[in-house]
Structure formats: structure tokens, C-alpha cells
Amino acid sequence: MWQDPFVEEIHQYREAHAKKFNYDMLAIYADIKAKEKQSEQEGWRLVSRCPTKLEDQPETT
């Protein structure tokens, strides 16, 4: 089965990151939030991934 090298790289990064925190989800979450805060302080704007429904737009199915 063909594997995308970019997806493989992401999986390797995520595995290394999780291992760094002994697979503790709370520690991983805290690290991600700290990095987000640092990025905001450096001037980066974080965009929400949750889209909002526009009332003017018809729903598509």
C-alpha cells in the first residue's frame, strides 16, 4: 500500500512529541497551549478551526 511521505512525517513528529511527554495527554495539551500563547505574543494570529454558520447562506447538503 502506498504511503504519503508527508503524512508519514507528520505521524513521526506526533509520535516523538507524545513520547517526549510520556504519552500524557494533559501534558501534551498544556505544551500545545503554551506554544499557541507564545506564538500570539510573537505577533502570530491564530485562526479558529470552527466555522460559523452564516445566516444569509442557504444550507447545502
PDBQT receptor file of N, H, CA, C and O in Angstrom, charges set to zero:
ATOM      1  N   MET A   1       0.842  -1.183   0.000  1.00  0.00    +0.000 N 
ATOM      2  CA  MET A   1       0.000   0.000   0.000  1.00  0.00    +0.000 C 
ATOM      3  C   MET A   1       0.887   1.246   0.000  1.00  0.00    +0.000 C 
ATOM      4  O   MET A   1       1.872   1.317   0.736  1.00  0.00    +0.000 OA
ATOM      5  N   TRP A   2       0.529   2.224  -0.830  1.00  0.00    +0.000 N 
ATOM      6  H   TRP A   2      -0.270   2.166  -1.428  1.00  0.00    +0.000 HD
ATOM      7  CA  TRP A   2       1.294   3.452  -0.954  1.00  0.00    +0.000 C 
ATOM      8  C   TRP A   2       1.087   4.326   0.274  1.00  0.00    +0.000 C 
ATOM      9  O   TRP A   2      -0.031   4.462   0.770  1.00  0.00    +0.000 OA
ATOM     10  N   GLN A   3       2.173   4.919   0.762  1.00  0.00    +0.000 N 
ATOM     11  H   GLN A   3       3.082   4.809   0.360  1.00  0.00    +0.000 HD
ATOM     12  CA  GLN A   3       2.085   5.818   1.909  1.00  0.00    +0.000 C 
ATOM     13  C   GLN A   3       2.627   7.182   1.512  1.00  0.00    +0.000 C 
ATOM     14  O   GLN A   3       3.686   7.294   0.895  1.00  0.00    +0.000 OA
ATOM     15  N   ASP A   4       1.885   8.207   1.875  1.00  0.00    +0.000 N 
ATOM     16  H   ASP A   4       1.024   8.116   2.376  1.00  0.00    +0.000 HD
ATOM     17  CA  ASP A   4       2.280   9.575   1.571  1.00  0.00    +0.000 C 
ATOM     18  C   ASP A   4       3.433   9.963   2.491  1.00  0.00    +0.000 C 
ATOM     19  O   ASP A   4       3.300   9.862   3.711  1.00  0.00    +0.000 OA
ATOM     20  N   PRO A   5       4.560  10.405   1.937  1.00  0.00    +0.000 N 
ATOM     21  CA  PRO A   5       5.708  10.752   2.778  1.00  0.00    +0.000 C 
ATOM     22  C   PRO A   5       5.427  11.933   3.715  1.00  0.00    +0.000 C 
ATOM     23  O   PRO A   5       6.002  12.015   4.800  1.00  0.00    +0.000 OA
ATOM     24  N   PHE A   6       4.555  12.834   3.301  1.00  0.00    +0.000 N 
ATOM     25  H   PHE A   6       4.088  12.767   2.419  1.00  0.00    +0.000 HD
ATOM     26  CA  PHE A   6       4.232  13.970   4.165  1.00  0.00    +0.000 C 
ATOM     27  C   PHE A   6       3.408  13.515   5.372  1.00  0.00    +0.000 C 
ATOM     28  O   PHE A   6       3.620  13.983   6.491  1.00  0.00    +0.000 OA
ATOM     29  N   VAL A   7       2.475  12.606   5.133  1.00  0.00    +0.000 N 
ATOM     30  H   VAL A   7       2.303  12.227   4.224  1.00  0.00    +0.000 HD
ATOM     31  CA  VAL A   7       1.665  12.069   6.234  1.00  0.00    +0.000 C 
ATOM     32  C   VAL A   7       2.559  11.267   7.175  1.00  0.00    +0.000 C 
ATOM     33  O   VAL A   7       2.413  11.357   8.394  1.00  0.00    +0.000 OA
ATOM     34  N   GLU A   8       3.477  10.489   6.622  1.00  0.00    +0.000 N 
ATOM     35  H   GLU A   8       3.595  10.417   5.632  1.00  0.00    +0.000 HD
ATOM     36  CA  GLU A   8       4.422   9.725   7.446  1.00  0.00    +0.000 C 
ATOM     37  C   GLU A   8       5.244  10.654   8.335  1.00  0.00    +0.000 C 
ATOM     38  O   GLU A   8       5.458  10.366   9.512  1.00  0.00    +0.000 OA
ATOM     39  N   GLU A   9       5.703  11.767   7.766  1.00  0.00    +0.000 N 
ATOM     40  H   GLU A   9       5.529  12.001   6.810  1.00  0.00    +0.000 HD
ATOM     41  CA  GLU A   9       6.489  12.726   8.537  1.00  0.00    +0.000 C 
ATOM     42  C   GLU A   9       5.669  13.302   9.690  1.00  0.00    +0.000 C 
ATOM     43  O   GLU A   9       6.184  13.460  10.798  1.00  0.00    +0.000 OA
ATOM     44  N   ILE A  10       4.415  13.612   9.441  1.00  0.00    +0.000 N 
ATOM     45  H   ILE A  10       3.997  13.483   8.542  1.00  0.00    +0.000 HD
ATOM     46  CA  ILE A  10       3.540  14.131  10.496  1.00  0.00    +0.000 C 
ATOM     47  C   ILE A  10       3.348  13.085  11.582  1.00  0.00    +0.000 C 
ATOM     48  O   ILE A  10       3.393  13.405  12.770  1.00  0.00    +0.000 OA
ATOM     49  N   HIS A  11       3.133  11.830  11.181  1.00  0.00    +0.000 N 
ATOM     50  H   HIS A  11       3.097  11.570  10.216  1.00  0.00    +0.000 HD
ATOM     51  CA  HIS A  11       2.977  10.761  12.173  1.00  0.00    +0.000 C 
ATOM     52  C   HIS A  11       4.233  10.604  13.025  1.00  0.00    +0.000 C 
ATOM     53  O   HIS A  11       4.138  10.394  14.235  1.00  0.00    +0.000 OA
ATOM     54  N   GLN A  12       5.390  10.702  12.413  1.00  0.00    +0.000 N 
ATOM     55  H   GLN A  12       5.467  10.873  11.431  1.00  0.00    +0.000 HD
ATOM     56  CA  GLN A  12       6.652  10.598  13.156  1.00  0.00    +0.000 C 
ATOM     57  C   GLN A  12       6.799  11.752  14.137  1.00  0.00    +0.000 C 
ATOM     58  O   GLN A  12       7.224  11.556  15.276  1.00  0.00    +0.000 OA
ATOM     59  N   TYR A  13       6.446  12.961  13.693  1.00  0.00    +0.000 N 
ATOM     60  H   TYR A  13       6.101  13.120  12.767  1.00  0.00    +0.000 HD
ATOM     61  CA  TYR A  13       6.538  14.124  14.571  1.00  0.00    +0.000 C 
ATOM     62  C   TYR A  13       5.594  13.964  15.759  1.00  0.00    +0.000 C 
ATOM     63  O   TYR A  13       5.980  14.211  16.902  1.00  0.00    +0.000 OA
ATOM     64  N   ARG A  14       4.361  13.553  15.490  1.00  0.00    +0.000 N 
ATOM     65  H   ARG A  14       4.047  13.353  14.562  1.00  0.00    +0.000 HD
ATOM     66  CA  ARG A  14       3.374  13.396  16.567  1.00  0.00    +0.000 C 
ATOM     67  C   ARG A  14       3.800  12.316  17.550  1.00  0.00    +0.000 C 
ATOM     68  O   ARG A  14       3.618  12.470  18.758  1.00  0.00    +0.000 OA
ATOM     69  N   GLU A  15       4.361  11.233  17.049  1.00  0.00    +0.000 N 
ATOM     70  H   GLU A  15       4.509  11.108  16.068  1.00  0.00    +0.000 HD
ATOM     71  CA  GLU A  15       4.834  10.160  17.921  1.00  0.00    +0.000 C 
ATOM     72  C   GLU A  15       5.975  10.652  18.811  1.00  0.00    +0.000 C 
ATOM     73  O   GLU A  15       5.994  10.371  20.009  1.00  0.00    +0.000 OA
ATOM     74  N   ALA A  16       6.922  11.382  18.231  1.00  0.00    +0.000 N 
ATOM     75  H   ALA A  16       6.907  11.610  17.258  1.00  0.00    +0.000 HD
ATOM     76  CA  ALA A  16       8.050  11.905  19.005  1.00  0.00    +0.000 C 
ATOM     77  C   ALA A  16       7.566  12.904  20.055  1.00  0.00    +0.000 C 
ATOM     78  O   ALA A  16       8.063  12.913  21.181  1.00  0.00    +0.000 OA
ATOM     79  N   HIS A  17       6.598  13.743  19.688  1.00  0.00    +0.000 N 
ATOM     80  H   HIS A  17       6.194  13.736  18.773  1.00  0.00    +0.000 HD
ATOM     81  CA  HIS A  17       6.063  14.726  20.621  1.00  0.00    +0.000 C 
ATOM     82  C   HIS A  17       5.356  14.035  21.784  1.00  0.00    +0.000 C 
ATOM     83  O   HIS A  17       5.554  14.412  22.939  1.00  0.00    +0.000 OA
ATOM     84  N   ALA A  18       4.534  13.029  21.490  1.00  0.00    +0.000 N 
ATOM     85  H   ALA A  18       4.373  12.723  20.552  1.00  0.00    +0.000 HD
ATOM     86  CA  ALA A  18       3.826  12.291  22.528  1.00  0.00    +0.000 C 
ATOM     87  C   ALA A  18       4.808  11.555  23.439  1.00  0.00    +0.000 C 
ATOM     88  O   ALA A  18       4.632  11.537  24.657  1.00  0.00    +0.000 OA
ATOM     89  N   LYS A  19       5.828  10.956  22.857  1.00  0.00    +0.000 N 
ATOM     90  H   LYS A  19       5.971  10.971  21.867  1.00  0.00    +0.000 HD
ATOM     91  CA  LYS A  19       6.826  10.217  23.640  1.00  0.00    +0.000 C 
ATOM     92  C   LYS A  19       7.570  11.159  24.585  1.00  0.00    +0.000 C 
ATOM     93  O   LYS A  19       7.905  10.788  25.709  1.00  0.00    +0.000 OA
ATOM     94  N   LYS A  20       7.824  12.380  24.117  1.00  0.00    +0.000 N 
ATOM     95  H   LYS A  20       7.552  12.682  23.203  1.00  0.00    +0.000 HD
ATOM     96  CA  LYS A  20       8.521  13.380  24.932  1.00  0.00    +0.000 C 
ATOM     97  C   LYS A  20       7.773  13.646  26.244  1.00  0.00    +0.000 C 
ATOM     98  O   LYS A  20       8.391  13.957  27.262  1.00  0.00    +0.000 OA
ATOM     99  N   PHE A  21       6.451  13.522  26.213  1.00  0.00    +0.000 N 
ATOM    100  H   PHE A  21       5.949  13.269  25.386  1.00  0.00    +0.000 HD
ATOM    101  CA  PHE A  21       5.622  13.767  27.392  1.00  0.00    +0.000 C 
ATOM    102  C   PHE A  21       5.084  12.468  27.989  1.00  0.00    +0.000 C 
ATOM    103  O   PHE A  21       4.101  12.473  28.729  1.00  0.00    +0.000 OA
ATOM    104  N   ASN A  22       5.744  11.357  27.657  1.00  0.00    +0.000 N 
ATOM    105  H   ASN A  22       6.543  11.353  27.056  1.00  0.00    +0.000 HD
ATOM    106  CA  ASN A  22       5.378  10.046  28.188  1.00  0.00    +0.000 C 
ATOM    107  C   ASN A  22       3.902   9.729  27.896  1.00  0.00    +0.000 C 
ATOM    108  O   ASN A  22       3.229   9.089  28.704  1.00  0.00    +0.000 OA
ATOM    109  N   TYR A  23       3.414  10.174  26.753  1.00  0.00    +0.000 N 
ATOM    110  H   TYR A  23       3.961  10.694  26.096  1.00  0.00    +0.000 HD
ATOM    111  CA  TYR A  23       2.051   9.933  26.275  1.00  0.00    +0.000 C 
ATOM    112  C   TYR A  23       0.972  10.457  27.226  1.00  0.00    +0.000 C 
ATOM    113  O   TYR A  23      -0.159   9.972  27.221  1.00  0.00    +0.000 OA
ATOM    114  N   ASP A  24       1.330  11.444  28.035  1.00  0.00    +0.000 N 
ATOM    115  H   ASP A  24       2.249  11.839  28.039  1.00  0.00    +0.000 HD
ATOM    116  CA  ASP A  24       0.382  12.073  28.964  1.00  0.00    +0.000 C 
ATOM    117  C   ASP A  24      -0.380  13.152  28.206  1.00  0.00    +0.000 C 
ATOM    118  O   ASP A  24       0.177  14.195  27.862  1.00  0.00    +0.000 OA
ATOM    119  N   MET A  25      -1.669  12.889  27.947  1.00  0.00    +0.000 N 
ATOM    120  H   MET A  25      -2.121  12.042  28.227  1.00  0.00    +0.000 HD
ATOM    121  CA  MET A  25      -2.475  13.798  27.137  1.00  0.00    +0.000 C 
ATOM    122  C   MET A  25      -2.576  15.194  27.745  1.00  0.00    +0.000 C 
ATOM    123  O   MET A  25      -2.569  16.182  27.012  1.00  0.00    +0.000 OA
ATOM    124  N   LEU A  26      -2.669  15.293  29.053  1.00  0.00    +0.000 N 
ATOM    125  H   LEU A  26      -2.675  14.490  29.649  1.00  0.00    +0.000 HD
ATOM    126  CA  LEU A  26      -2.757  16.610  29.688  1.00  0.00    +0.000 C 
ATOM    127  C   LEU A  26      -1.466  17.400  29.503  1.00  0.00    +0.000 C 
ATOM    128  O   LEU A  26      -1.504  18.611  29.284  1.00  0.00    +0.000 OA
ATOM    129  N   ALA A  27      -0.333  16.726  29.588  1.00  0.00    +0.000 N 
ATOM    130  H   ALA A  27      -0.302  15.742  29.766  1.00  0.00    +0.000 HD
ATOM    131  CA  ALA A  27       0.949  17.396  29.386  1.00  0.00    +0.000 C 
ATOM    132  C   ALA A  27       1.116  17.816  27.926  1.00  0.00    +0.000 C 
ATOM    133  O   ALA A  27       1.638  18.895  27.643  1.00  0.00    +0.000 OA
ATOM    134  N   ILE A  28       0.679  16.975  27.012  1.00  0.00    +0.000 N 
ATOM    135  H   ILE A  28       0.255  16.099  27.241  1.00  0.00    +0.000 HD
ATOM    136  CA  ILE A  28       0.750  17.306  25.584  1.00  0.00    +0.000 C 
ATOM    137  C   ILE A  28      -0.121  18.528  25.300  1.00  0.00    +0.000 C 
ATOM    138  O   ILE A  28       0.302  19.451  24.605  1.00  0.00    +0.000 OA
ATOM    139  N   TYR A  29      -1.334  18.526  25.841  1.00  0.00    +0.000 N 
ATOM    140  H   TYR A  29      -1.677  17.776  26.406  1.00  0.00    +0.000 HD
ATOM    141  CA  TYR A  29      -2.256  19.647  25.651  1.00  0.00    +0.000 C 
ATOM    142  C   TYR A  29      -1.660  20.937  26.217  1.00  0.00    +0.000 C 
ATOM    143  O   TYR A  29      -1.706  21.983  25.569  1.00  0.00    +0.000 OA
ATOM    144  N   ALA A  30      -1.102  20.860  27.423  1.00  0.00    +0.000 N 
ATOM    145  H   ALA A  30      -1.065  20.010  27.949  1.00  0.00    +0.000 HD
ATOM    146  CA  ALA A  30      -0.510  22.044  28.055  1.00  0.00    +0.000 C 
ATOM    147  C   ALA A  30       0.637  22.591  27.199  1.00  0.00    +0.000 C 
ATOM    148  O   ALA A  30       0.784  23.806  27.065  1.00  0.00    +0.000 OA
ATOM    149  N   ASP A  31       1.441  21.706  26.625  1.00  0.00    +0.000 N 
ATOM    150  H   ASP A  31       1.321  20.719  26.734  1.00  0.00    +0.000 HD
ATOM    151  CA  ASP A  31       2.550  22.137  25.771  1.00  0.00    +0.000 C 
ATOM    152  C   ASP A  31       2.033  22.840  24.517  1.00  0.00    +0.000 C 
ATOM    153  O   ASP A  31       2.566  23.875  24.116  1.00  0.00    +0.000 OA
ATOM    154  N   ILE A  32       1.000  22.277  23.906  1.00  0.00    +0.000 N 
ATOM    155  H   ILE A  32       0.567  21.437  24.232  1.00  0.00    +0.000 HD
ATOM    156  CA  ILE A  32       0.439  22.888  22.696  1.00  0.00    +0.000 C 
ATOM    157  C   ILE A  32      -0.130  24.269  23.013  1.00  0.00    +0.000 C 
ATOM    158  O   ILE A  32       0.087  25.219  22.261  1.00  0.00    +0.000 OA
ATOM    159  N   LYS A  33      -0.864  24.381  24.136  1.00  0.00    +0.000 N 
ATOM    160  H   LYS A  33      -1.040  23.609  24.746  1.00  0.00    +0.000 HD
ATOM    161  CA  LYS A  33      -1.437  25.668  24.522  1.00  0.00    +0.000 C 
ATOM    162  C   LYS A  33      -0.343  26.684  24.823  1.00  0.00    +0.000 C 
ATOM    163  O   LYS A  33      -0.487  27.857  24.481  1.00  0.00    +0.000 OA
ATOM    164  N   ALA A  34       0.750  26.259  25.456  1.00  0.00    +0.000 N 
ATOM    165  H   ALA A  34       0.867  25.305  25.734  1.00  0.00    +0.000 HD
ATOM    166  CA  ALA A  34       1.863  27.167  25.747  1.00  0.00    +0.000 C 
ATOM    167  C   ALA A  34       2.496  27.665  24.447  1.00  0.00    +0.000 C 
ATOM    168  O   ALA A  34       2.857  28.836  24.336  1.00  0.00    +0.000 OA
ATOM    169  N   LYS A  35       2.629  26.770  23.464  1.00  0.00    +0.000 N 
ATOM    170  H   LYS A  35       2.336  25.818  23.554  1.00  0.00    +0.000 HD
ATOM    171  CA  LYS A  35       3.188  27.173  22.166  1.00  0.00    +0.000 C 
ATOM    172  C   LYS A  35       2.251  28.146  21.454  1.00  0.00    +0.000 C 
ATOM    173  O   LYS A  35       2.709  29.089  20.810  1.00  0.00    +0.000 OA
ATOM    174  N   GLU A  36       0.936  27.920  21.567  1.00  0.00    +0.000 N 
ATOM    175  H   GLU A  36       0.564  27.153  22.091  1.00  0.00    +0.000 HD
ATOM    176  CA  GLU A  36      -0.028  28.850  20.978  1.00  0.00    +0.000 C 
ATOM    177  C   GLU A  36       0.110  30.232  21.614  1.00  0.00    +0.000 C 
ATOM    178  O   GLU A  36       0.123  31.245  20.915  1.00  0.00    +0.000 OA
ATOM    179  N   LYS A  37       0.212  30.267  22.925  1.00  0.00    +0.000 N 
ATOM    180  H   LYS A  37       0.202  29.444  23.493  1.00  0.00    +0.000 HD
ATOM    181  CA  LYS A  37       0.328  31.540  23.633  1.00  0.00    +0.000 C 
ATOM    182  C   LYS A  37       1.616  32.265  23.226  1.00  0.00    +0.000 C 
ATOM    183  O   LYS A  37       1.612  33.477  23.011  1.00  0.00    +0.000 OA
ATOM    184  N   GLN A  38       2.711  31.518  23.124  1.00  0.00    +0.000 N 
ATOM    185  H   GLN A  38       2.714  30.533  23.299  1.00  0.00    +0.000 HD
ATOM    186  CA  GLN A  38       3.979  32.106  22.719  1.00  0.00    +0.000 C 
ATOM    187  C   GLN A  38       3.871  32.677  21.305  1.00  0.00    +0.000 C 
ATOM    188  O   GLN A  38       4.382  33.763  21.031  1.00  0.00    +0.000 OA
ATOM    189  N   SER A  39       3.210  31.948  20.414  1.00  0.00    +0.000 N 
ATOM    190  H   SER A  39       2.795  31.066  20.637  1.00  0.00    +0.000 HD
ATOM    191  CA  SER A  39       3.045  32.435  19.037  1.00  0.00    +0.000 C 
ATOM    192  C   SER A  39       2.236  33.721  19.001  1.00  0.00    +0.000 C 
ATOM    193  O   SER A  39       2.565  34.641  18.252  1.00  0.00    +0.000 OA
ATOM    194  N   GLU A  40       1.172  33.793  19.811  1.00  0.00    +0.000 N 
ATOM    195  H   GLU A  40       0.905  33.045  20.419  1.00  0.00    +0.000 HD
ATOM    196  CA  GLU A  40       0.363  35.002  19.871  1.00  0.00    +0.000 C 
ATOM    197  C   GLU A  40       1.188  36.184  20.376  1.00  0.00    +0.000 C 
ATOM    198  O   GLU A  40       1.047  37.299  19.873  1.00  0.00    +0.000 OA
ATOM    199  N   GLN A  41       2.048  35.944  21.367  1.00  0.00    +0.000 N 
ATOM    200  H   GLN A  41       2.163  35.039  21.775  1.00  0.00    +0.000 HD
ATOM    201  CA  GLN A  41       2.883  37.005  21.912  1.00  0.00    +0.000 C 
ATOM    202  C   GLN A  41       3.914  37.475  20.899  1.00  0.00    +0.000 C 
ATOM    203  O   GLN A  41       4.366  38.618  20.951  1.00  0.00    +0.000 OA
ATOM    204  N   GLU A  42       4.288  36.587  19.971  1.00  0.00    +0.000 N 
ATOM    205  H   GLU A  42       3.921  35.658  19.929  1.00  0.00    +0.000 HD
ATOM    206  CA  GLU A  42       5.244  36.952  18.925  1.00  0.00    +0.000 C 
ATOM    207  C   GLU A  42       4.560  37.662  17.754  1.00  0.00    +0.000 C 
ATOM    208  O   GLU A  42       5.221  38.082  16.804  1.00  0.00    +0.000 OA
ATOM    209  N   GLY A  43       3.233  37.794  17.829  1.00  0.00    +0.000 N 
ATOM    210  H   GLY A  43       2.696  37.453  18.600  1.00  0.00    +0.000 HD
ATOM    211  CA  GLY A  43       2.516  38.515  16.796  1.00  0.00    +0.000 C 
ATOM    212  C   GLY A  43       1.771  37.660  15.794  1.00  0.00    +0.000 C 
ATOM    213  O   GLY A  43       1.156  38.190  14.869  1.00  0.00    +0.000 OA
ATOM    214  N   TRP A  44       1.814  36.344  15.959  1.00  0.00    +0.000 N 
ATOM    215  H   TRP A  44       2.314  35.914  16.711  1.00  0.00    +0.000 HD
ATOM    216  CA  TRP A  44       1.085  35.466  15.057  1.00  0.00    +0.000 C 
ATOM    217  C   TRP A  44      -0.391  35.464  15.433  1.00  0.00    +0.000 C 
ATOM    218  O   TRP A  44      -0.733  35.474  16.616  1.00  0.00    +0.000 OA
ATOM    219  N   ARG A  45      -1.257  35.452  14.441  1.00  0.00    +0.000 N 
ATOM    220  H   ARG A  45      -0.979  35.444  13.480  1.00  0.00    +0.000 HD
ATOM    221  CA  ARG A  45      -2.692  35.404  14.684  1.00  0.00    +0.000 C 
ATOM    222  C   ARG A  45      -3.184  33.981  14.458  1.00  0.00    +0.000 C 
ATOM    223  O   ARG A  45      -3.013  33.420  13.376  1.00  0.00    +0.000 OA
ATOM    224  N   LEU A  46      -3.793  33.406  15.483  1.00  0.00    +0.000 N 
ATOM    225  H   LEU A  46      -3.932  33.862  16.362  1.00  0.00    +0.000 HD
ATOM    226  CA  LEU A  46      -4.316  32.056  15.370  1.00  0.00    +0.000 C 
ATOM    227  C   LEU A  46      -5.756  32.118  14.881  1.00  0.00    +0.000 C 
ATOM    228  O   LEU A  46      -6.543  32.942  15.345  1.00  0.00    +0.000 OA
ATOM    229  N   VAL A  47      -6.091  31.253  13.953  1.00  0.00    +0.000 N 
ATOM    230  H   VAL A  47      -5.451  30.583  13.575  1.00  0.00    +0.000 HD
ATOM    231  CA  VAL A  47      -7.420  31.236  13.369  1.00  0.00    +0.000 C 
ATOM    232  C   VAL A  47      -8.185  30.039  13.933  1.00  0.00    +0.000 C 
ATOM    233  O   VAL A  47      -7.660  28.928  14.009  1.00  0.00    +0.000 OA
ATOM    234  N   SER A  48      -9.429  30.288  14.325  1.00  0.00    +0.000 N 
ATOM    235  H   SER A  48      -9.855  31.191  14.263  1.00  0.00    +0.000 HD
ATOM    236  CA  SER A  48     -10.271  29.218  14.837  1.00  0.00    +0.000 C 
ATOM    237  C   SER A  48     -10.575  28.234  13.719  1.00  0.00    +0.000 C 
ATOM    238  O   SER A  48     -10.808  28.634  12.578  1.00  0.00    +0.000 OA
ATOM    239  N   ARG A  49     -10.572  26.965  14.043  1.00  0.00    +0.000 N 
ATOM    240  H   ARG A  49     -10.383  26.640  14.970  1.00  0.00    +0.000 HD
ATOM    241  CA  ARG A  49     -10.883  25.945  13.055  1.00  0.00    +0.000 C 
ATOM    242  C   ARG A  49     -12.379  25.667  12.992  1.00  0.00    +0.000 C 
ATOM    243  O   ARG A  49     -12.823  24.906  12.131  1.00  0.00    +0.000 OA
ATOM    244  N   CYS A  50     -13.162  26.263  13.878  1.00  0.00    +0.000 N 
ATOM    245  H   CYS A  50     -12.801  26.880  14.577  1.00  0.00    +0.000 HD
ATOM    246  CA  CYS A  50     -14.597  26.018  13.918  1.00  0.00    +0.000 C 
ATOM    247  C   CYS A  50     -15.306  27.073  13.068  1.00  0.00    +0.000 C 
ATOM    248  O   CYS A  50     -15.386  28.233  13.473  1.00  0.00    +0.000 OA
ATOM    249  N   PRO A  51     -15.812  26.696  11.917  1.00  0.00    +0.000 N 
ATOM    250  CA  PRO A  51     -16.511  27.677  11.094  1.00  0.00    +0.000 C 
ATOM    251  C   PRO A  51     -17.844  28.053  11.725  1.00  0.00    +0.000 C 
ATOM    252  O   PRO A  51     -18.467  27.254  12.424  1.00  0.00    +0.000 OA
ATOM    253  N   THR A  52     -18.261  29.268  11.469  1.00  0.00    +0.000 N 
ATOM    254  H   THR A  52     -17.755  29.918  10.901  1.00  0.00    +0.000 HD
ATOM    255  CA  THR A  52     -19.558  29.709  11.966  1.00  0.00    +0.000 C 
ATOM    256  C   THR A  52     -20.534  29.706  10.801  1.00  0.00    +0.000 C 
ATOM    257  O   THR A  52     -20.167  29.996   9.662  1.00  0.00    +0.000 OA
ATOM    258  N   LYS A  53     -21.763  29.377  11.101  1.00  0.00    +0.000 N 
ATOM    259  H   LYS A  53     -22.060  29.142  12.026  1.00  0.00    +0.000 HD
ATOM    260  CA  LYS A  53     -22.797  29.320  10.080  1.00  0.00    +0.000 C 
ATOM    261  C   LYS A  53     -23.247  30.742   9.757  1.00  0.00    +0.000 C 
ATOM    262  O   LYS A  53     -23.569  31.520  10.655  1.00  0.00    +0.000 OA
ATOM    263  N   LEU A  54     -23.266  31.069   8.479  1.00  0.00    +0.000 N 
ATOM    264  H   LEU A  54     -23.005  30.436   7.750  1.00  0.00    +0.000 HD
ATOM    265  CA  LEU A  54     -23.735  32.370   8.036  1.00  0.00    +0.000 C 
ATOM    266  C   LEU A  54     -25.243  32.296   7.849  1.00  0.00    +0.000 C 
ATOM    267  O   LEU A  54     -25.739  31.408   7.156  1.00  0.00    +0.000 OA
ATOM    268  N   GLU A  55     -25.961  33.203   8.449  1.00  0.00    +0.000 N 
ATOM    269  H   GLU A  55     -25.557  33.925   9.012  1.00  0.00    +0.000 HD
ATOM    270  CA  GLU A  55     -27.410  33.182   8.366  1.00  0.00    +0.000 C 
ATOM    271  C   GLU A  55     -27.916  33.495   6.965  1.00  0.00    +0.000 C 
ATOM    272  O   GLU A  55     -29.002  33.052   6.591  1.00  0.00    +0.000 OA
ATOM    273  N   ASP A  56     -27.138  34.260   6.172  1.00  0.00    +0.000 N 
ATOM    274  H   ASP A  56     -26.256  34.620   6.476  1.00  0.00    +0.000 HD
ATOM    275  CA  ASP A  56     -27.559  34.660   4.840  1.00  0.00    +0.000 C 
ATOM    276  C   ASP A  56     -27.420  33.526   3.821  1.00  0.00    +0.000 C 
ATOM    277  O   ASP A  56     -28.059  33.548   2.769  1.00  0.00    +0.000 OA
ATOM    278  N   GLN A  57     -26.589  32.548   4.134  1.00  0.00    +0.000 N 
ATOM    279  H   GLN A  57     -26.070  32.530   4.989  1.00  0.00    +0.000 HD
ATOM    280  CA  GLN A  57     -26.289  31.487   3.186  1.00  0.00    +0.000 C 
ATOM    281  C   GLN A  57     -27.287  30.333   3.307  1.00  0.00    +0.000 C 
ATOM    282  O   GLN A  57     -27.623  29.931   4.420  1.00  0.00    +0.000 OA
ATOM    283  N   PRO A  58     -27.763  29.797   2.186  1.00  0.00    +0.000 N 
ATOM    284  CA  PRO A  58     -28.619  28.611   2.261  1.00  0.00    +0.000 C 
ATOM    285  C   PRO A  58     -27.793  27.394   2.656  1.00  0.00    +0.000 C 
ATOM    286  O   PRO A  58     -26.617  27.295   2.304  1.00  0.00    +0.000 OA
ATOM    287  N   GLU A  59     -28.398  26.486   3.373  1.00  0.00    +0.000 N 
ATOM    288  H   GLU A  59     -29.353  26.567   3.658  1.00  0.00    +0.000 HD
ATOM    289  CA  GLU A  59     -27.689  25.271   3.779  1.00  0.00    +0.000 C 
ATOM    290  C   GLU A  59     -27.491  24.366   2.584  1.00  0.00    +0.000 C 
ATOM    291  O   GLU A  59     -28.356  24.260   1.715  1.00  0.00    +0.000 OA
ATOM    292  N   THR A  60     -26.325  23.705   2.552  1.00  0.00    +0.000 N 
ATOM    293  H   THR A  60     -25.623  23.791   3.258  1.00  0.00    +0.000 HD
ATOM    294  CA  THR A  60     -26.066  22.732   1.490  1.00  0.00    +0.000 C 
ATOM    295  C   THR A  60     -25.995  21.361   2.129  1.00  0.00    +0.000 C 
ATOM    296  O   THR A  60     -25.530  21.216   3.260  1.00  0.00    +0.000 OA
ATOM    297  N   THR A  61     -26.449  20.376   1.416  1.00  0.00    +0.000 N 
ATOM    298  H   THR A  61     -26.827  20.494   0.497  1.00  0.00    +0.000 HD
ATOM    299  CA  THR A  61     -26.418  19.001   1.953  1.00  0.00    +0.000 C 
ATOM    300  C   THR A  61     -25.593  18.107   1.112  1.00  0.00    +0.000 C 
ATOM    301  O   THR A  61     -25.460  16.922   1.418  1.00  0.00    +0.000 OA
TER     302      THR A  61
